[in-house]
Amino acid sequence: MSLELSQLAALIRDARSIFLFTGAGVSTGSGIPDFRGPNGVWKRRLPVYYHDFMSSEAARVEHWDYKLEGWSSFRDAIPNPAHAACVDLERAGRLELLLTQNIDGLHQRAGVSRERLVEIHGTNNEIECQSCGARSEPEDAFREFEATRKPPACPCGGWLKPATISFGQNLRVEDLSRAEQGARNSDLIISLGSSLSVTPAASFPLLGARGGAPYAIVNRGPTDHDAREEVTLRIEGDVIDVFPAAVREALT
């Protein structure tokens, strides 16, 4: 075991209330593409703004078509050891909150409870009515759109949309409040597989660190927090290689 991995394991071993922040690097090992990466879907097509989705049939078709392009990757993805390690921390009573930027739903599929999870940018694993707020499974809606090329509608008459936060759509106040409280209540902050470049999500690890909690970052490639004085430990590497090993060592 490397020195850095041993240091991360020691931080986890000493902590009782851990705040985890996860990004795309946690899910690429499950076959989920990095949509912000050089070859990501967002580089090939700019997603529709929320106000356009609500006001234009053409925009709704474009949005559903964009979501359909990546749906099979999300539907068929399986949680990997990094997701499982997060579950291990919750079962050990060490997880205060897991805040994820990912919209693949893999943390919940792996077994992280809703009570300990905030999907700050929403999830592709549910469809949400933009009028009544009702949520449903996505498969039927995607099949309907693929067959008819017409955006699905709710029985109430509202427009259905994958339950992700679109450009121009406000983040949920409840999610922001839970993220802030989780960061403040934690005695260890760990960021996994994120470039930490998207705000306000990336501000929460710093919030916890400024409260006195040690702050560890594991990522392949540079992050926007690398030079911050709040960072206690920076590990360059694949989250799937580093984090599960550190958790196993800490909980043994």
PyMOL commands that set and color helices and strands:
alter all, ss='L'
color gray80, all
select helices_A, chain A and resi 3-14+24-30+41-44+50-55+57-76+81-91+106-110+114-116+139-148+173-185+203-210+239-251
alter helices_A, ss='H'
color red, helices_A
select strands_A, chain A and resi 18-22+95-100+117-119+122-129+135-136+160-164+188-192+215-219+233-236
alter strands_A, ss='S'
color yellow, strands_A
deselect
rebuild
show_as cartoon
